[in-house]
Amino acid sequence: MKQLKRFLMSMTLIFASTIMYAQEITGTVIDATGEAVIGATVMEKGTSNGTITDFDGNFKLKVSEGATLVFSYIGFRTEELPAQQGMNVTMQDNAKELAEVVVVGYQTQRKADLTGSVSVVETKDLKSSSDTDPMRALQGKVPGMTITSNGSPVGAGTVRIRGIGSFNSSQDPLFVIDGVPTTTNLNTLNMNDIESMQVLKDAASASIYGSRAANGVIIITTRSGKKGDKVKVDFSASLTAQFYNSQTMMKLANTKEYATSMAQAAMNDGLDPELYANNYGLTLNAAAGTPISAYDPATGQMRQFTVNGLYDGFINAKRTMRFSDTDWLEQISRTGFAQHYDVSISNATEKSSALFSFGYKKNNGILKYTDFESFSGRINTSYKVNKMITIGENATITYSNQVDCQPLENALKMSPTVPVYEEDGVTFSGPVGGMSDRQNPLRELYHNRDNRLKMWRIFGNGYINIQPIKGLTLRSNFGLDYWSEYIHSVTYTWHSDVVNNSTPSANLGAKNSVKWTWSNTANYNFVLGVDHSFILLGGMELHRDIEDRANAYAQMFALENYDYMYPDAATGTQRAGGIQEGYNLVSFFGKVDYNWKDLLLASFTIRHDGSSRFGANNRYGTFPAATLGYRISQHLGQDWIDDIKVRASWGQTGNQAISNYARYGLYAATYGGGRNESTAYDLALAGSGIFPSGFRATQAQNNDLKWETTEQWNAGLDFTLFNSSVYGTFDTYIKKVKDMLINPAYLGSMGEGGASWLNGPSLQNWGMELALGYRHTTAYGLKYNINGNLDFYRSKVTYLPETTTGSYVHTAKENLVESGHPYGSIVGYVVDGLFQNREEVLASGQENARVGGLKYADLDGNGIINEQDQTWIFNPVPNFSWGLNVELSYKNFDFNMFWQGVAGQDVYNDQKFQTDFYSITDAGSNKGNRMLGAWTTANTSSSIPALTTNNTGNENRASTYFVENGSYAKLRQVQIGYNLSNSLIEKLKMTSARIYLSGHNLLTLKSSSLTCSDPENPRWMYPNSTSITFGIQASF
C-alpha cells in the first residue's frame, strides 16, 4: 500500500511539473520604430530557461504558469513582463547605435557584436549634398578611407581604404549594392535611395568576399517600404549655385605683368627686350599702349617701356587679333547651377513592401559647356508568399549624359595679349609668332559641347528567401549589372593664325558590359543551452563579366555639322575596331559566428575562389579569417559604462583585378613600318629600319601567375559611456601585400614579347584610426553632437625582386619604387638656395649653373653635381588626416558644420613651372604673377629664381623646389535647417517638412609656404568649386 502511495505521489509531482512548463509562449520583439529586434534574449525570470528572437523578432518558449519574462538586448533597456500568449514587446533604445543591425556580407549582424573593423556611415549626410557622387560627399567622414577628386560635374571620387595596396592592379574597393558586387563608380546612384552604408576595412570583415576584397568593401543597402507604414510619399528638391572661388584660383599675370616678366627675362639674359618681344607679336616701344617697367641689370636702373601690338595695335601680321588684356580663367568659367529632384512612394504590410522612386539631377559645372545630367528610377519590392517563402527584387535603371573637358592648362598658359575672338567677332583667336601651339581654351570648350557620353545602366537583383525551419534561412540571389555607353565625338576645322586644324574628323565609340552574379546561401541561427548562440553561413557564388567595345573613326566631311559628321559620310580615311573580353569567377564560402552570454564573440570565415584570369597552375585561392571580441564592460560593474568591447582579427584577401589576358602569350599583326611600330632589333641603325609584315609577340605567356594576397591584422576597441553620451572606436592595423601582380616595363633590346605579367613585390601598410564623439541634451532642449575622426598610416615597399628592380629606376619623378620607401615616393635634388654671384657658380661644380638660378646641394661632397646627389625628396603619405563634425538642434532648428583636413602632406607643385619660371615649359605662355618678385641683383633676398628665356640649367628636374607643405583644413559644409511646425504640417496634410540652406567648400586654410592655390589640385585638373544650396525635404 505504501508503495502504491509513493507511485501515485511521484506521478502527481511529474504531472504538476509538466503542467508548470506546459504553456508555450509566443511573441514578437520590436524596437520603437517597429523594426524587428534580432537576437534579443528572452529568459524566464529566476531560471536558466530561455531563447533568442529570430530574424523576424519572433520567439517561442515553454514556461511555467505565472512566469515573468525578461527581455534584454545590447543597446536597449531591459524589460520584465508577465508571460502571456501573443506577446508584442517594444524595447526602448538605450544606445541606439549598439542595437543597430548592419549588413556585413551575405548576412546582417548587430553592430554591438561586430568584431572586425567596420565603419557605419551616417547616410543623412548624403541627403542634402549637392554632389553627384556619394563617395565625394563622404570625404573625411570615415577614418581610414581617403577620397580624392576634382571639381568636375562628371567626376567620381577615387576611394582608397587604408592606403595603396597594389602597383599595377586595381586599388579600388568593392561596392556591394543590395547583395550585388560591382567596381563601377557610384556617380549614377541616386543618393536619396541609399538606406545604409557600411565600410569593411579589415581583411577579417571583408574576407567573405575573397578575391575581390583586397582593397576593402563598401556595402550599400537601398531603401524599402517600412513595416507599419501606410502609403508614404517623400519629396526632396535642391538648387545649388557653384562658383570658381578666387581663393582656389591660380593668380595669373595680366598683360602688363606678362610683358614685364618677358622684358625682365630678356634683359637678364643680355638680350634686347624689344627684339625679343617682337617674337610674340609685341612691341615695347609703342607710341601708345600699356606702360611697364623692368630692372636692367646692365645699368642697375629701371627701364620704362610702352607695350602694344607689333602691327599697329595687332599682334599678328594679318591684323586680325588686336592686342588685348584677356583673363582666360574668367572667359572659360561661369556660375554653375545644379538641380536635384527626388520623389518616392512606399508602403508596407505584414505580407509585402514596395518602394518606387524617381530622381533627376543636372549639374552645370563652373567651366562653360561642361555638365552632367541623370535620370533614375527604382523599384524595390518584397512579398511574403507564405510563412516559409519570401520573394523580392531591387532594381534601378539610370540614364545619364555628360560632357567633360579639361581646358585648364591651356587657359593658364594662353597669353593674355591674345583676344578671345578675331576682329570679326566670330573666329576664335589663338597663338601668334613664336608662341607655342596651344588651343584657345574657350574654343576647345565650345567645339566639345556636343561630344556627350551617353550611358544606360540597369542594376538590381531578384531573390527568394526560404525559412523551412526555425532559424534557418535559405536565400538565392541573382544580380545583374548592365552598362551601355555611347559617344559620338567630332573635331571641327579651325584656323587661328599659326595654329590650325584642317582635318575634320568623327569618332563613334560604344561599350556594352554585362555582369551577373548568382549567389546561394544558407544562414542558420540557433542556441545551445541558453548561453551559446551560433550563426552558421555557407554559400557559393558564380560571377560572369563580359564587355564588348567597338569604335569607328573617319576624316574629311563635306559639311561640318554634328548631326552630319558620321563615318559613313566621310570622304577621307576610315577605320574601325572592336573587341570582346571577360572573365569568370566561382566561389565557395562559409562563416561561423559564436556569441557566449553577449560576453565572448568570435567568428571564423573561409572563402575559396577560382578565376579564369589565372592559368591552371594557380587558378584557385583560399582566403581564411578569424576574429575575437570580448565585452569587458560586463565585468567592470560601473553604471557610467554602457559598453566596452575589445576585439582582434586576422585575415587574408586576394586580388585578381588585372587584365583578362594577363596569363596569355599575345601577338599583334604588323603590316610593315618603322621602328616605332615594332620592336627595336636594329639598334645600330644599320638596316633599312623597315619591318616585314607579319605577327609579332607583344606579351609572354605566364601559366604560373598567381593570386596577389593581402594579409591583415587588426586590433580595436569600441565604447559607449555615460548613457551613450560619449562614444567612439579605436583601431590599429598591419596590412601586408605579397606576390603583387605587376606588369613592368622591359628593355627593347630583349626583343619582342618581353612584356609579361608577374608576381613580385611586397608592400606593408600600418596605421591607427580613432573616431570619438560626445552628445548631450541640455535642460533647455538644446541638443548637440560633436564628433571627429583621426587616422594615419605609414607605408613602405618591403620586397622588390631583382627581375623587376630595373623596371623602377629613378628616371621619372612619379611611381618610383624601392624597398624601404612608400610607393609613389620621388627622388630628386635638394635645392640649397639661389646662386648669388658668379663666384658661387664657378665653385659649384653644377653644369650650366647661372647667377640667380637654383643651387643644388652636393650631397656626396665630391664637388660635382650629378645623379649621385639625388635623394628621396617626396613622401606621398601624409602625417595624418582628420574630420570634425558639429551638429546642433534646438526646437525646430538644426545646424551642422563639417571640417576636413590633412597634416604633413607633401605636394609636388607642377604649377610652379608657370608661376616661378619663365622658360621651363614654353617661353611665350602666360605665367603666374608671383614671377614679378623673382631674383635680380636688386632683389637678392627673393627665393624665386631669376627669370631667363632658356632652361639650359635643366631647372625643371625633380627637386625640393617643387615639393611643398600641402597641409590644409577645409570647411566642407555649413548647413542650417528648419523643420516646419506640427500645426503647419497638419494644415498642409504633410507628415514632415524641412527646408535648409548649406554652403560647401567655403574656406580653405593652408600652409603659408604653399604657393599653389588649392592643395588638392596642384596641377591642371578641373577646379573645385564653392557652392551654396537651398533645399526642401517633405513627406506626405
Sequence and secondary structure as in RCSB ss.txt:
>XXXX:A:sequence
MKQLKRFLMSMTLIFASTIMYAQEITGTVIDATGEAVIGATVMEKGTSNGTITDFDGNFKLKVSEGATLVFSYIG
FRTEELPAQQGMNVTMQDNAKELAEVVVVGYQTQRKADLTGSVSVVETKDLKSSSDTDPMRALQGKVPGMTITSN
GSPVGAGTVRIRGIGSFNSSQDPLFVIDGVPTTTNLNTLNMNDIESMQVLKDAASASIYGSRAANGVIIITTRSG
KKGDKVKVDFSASLTAQFYNSQTMMKLANTKEYATSMAQAAMNDGLDPELYANNYGLTLNAAAGTPISAYDPATG
QMRQFTVNGLYDGFINAKRTMRFSDTDWLEQISRTGFAQHYDVSISNATEKSSALFSFGYKKNNGILKYTDFESF
SGRINTSYKVNKMITIGENATITYSNQVDCQPLENALKMSPTVPVYEEDGVTFSGPVGGMSDRQNPLRELYHNRD
NRLKMWRIFGNGYINIQPIKGLTLRSNFGLDYWSEYIHSVTYTWHSDVVNNSTPSANLGAKNSVKWTWSNTANYN
FVLGVDHSFILLGGMELHRDIEDRANAYAQMFALENYDYMYPDAATGTQRAGGIQEGYNLVSFFGKVDYNWKDLL
LASFTIRHDGSSRFGANNRYGTFPAATLGYRISQHLGQDWIDDIKVRASWGQTGNQAISNYARYGLYAATYGGGR
NESTAYDLALAGSGIFPSGFRATQAQNNDLKWETTEQWNAGLDFTLFNSSVYGTFDTYIKKVKDMLINPAYLGSM
GEGGASWLNGPSLQNWGMELALGYRHTTAYGLKYNINGNLDFYRSKVTYLPETTTGSYVHTAKENLVESGHPYGS
IVGYVVDGLFQNREEVLASGQENARVGGLKYADLDGNGIINEQDQTWIFNPVPNFSWGLNVELSYKNFDFNMFWQ
GVAGQDVYNDQKFQTDFYSITDAGSNKGNRMLGAWTTANTSSSIPALTTNNTGNENRASTYFVENGSYAKLRQVQ
IGYNLSNSLIEKLKMTSARIYLSGHNLLTLKSSSLTCSDPENPRWMYPNSTSITFGIQASF
>XXXX:A:secstr
 HHHHHHHHHHHHHHHHHHHTTEEEEEEEEETTS B TT EEEETTSS EEE  TTSEEEEEE TT EEEEE TT
B  EEEE  TTEEEEE BSSHHHH EEE SSSEEEGGG  S EEEE THHHHT   S TTGGGTTSSTTEEEE  
S TT   EEEESS   SSS    EEEETTEEE S STTS GGGEEEEEEE SHHHHGGGGGG TT EEEEEE   
 TT  SEEEEEEEEEEEE  GGGS  B  HHHHHHHHHHHHHHTT  HHHHHHTTTEESB SSSEEEEEEETTTT
EEEEEEEEETBTTBSSTTS SB     HHHHHB  EEEEEEEEEEEEE SSEEEEEEEEEEEEE SBTT EEEEE
EEEEEEEEE SSSEEEEEEEEEEEEEEE    HHHHHHS TTS SB TTSSSB    TTS     HHHHHHHTTT
  EEEEEEEEEEEEEE  STTEEEEEEEEEEEEEEEEEEEE  EEETTEEE   EEEEEEEEEEEEEEEEEEEEE
EEETTTEEEEEEEEEEEEEEEEEEEEEEEE  SS  TTT  GGG SS EEEEEEEEEEEEEEEEEEEEEEETTTE
EEEEEEEEEEETTS GGG EEEEEEEEEEEETHHHH  TTEEEEEEEEEEEEEEE  S TTTTS EEEEEEEE G
GGS    TT  S   EEEEEEEEE   TT   EEEEEEEEEEEEEETTTTEEEEEEEEEEEEES EE     GGG
 TT    EE  EEEEEEEEEEEEEEEE TTSEEEEEEEEEEEEEEEEEE  HHHHGGG SSSSSSB  TTS TTB
EEEB EEEE  SHHHHHTT  TT  TTSEEE  TT SS  SGGG EEEE  S SEEEEEEEEEEETTEEEEEEEE
EEES EEE TTHHHHT SSSS TTS  BGGGGG   TT TT SS    S  TT TTSSBGGGEEE  EEEEEEEE
EEEE  HHHHHHTT SEEEEEEEEEEEEEEE TT  SS TT SSSS    EEEEEEEEEE 
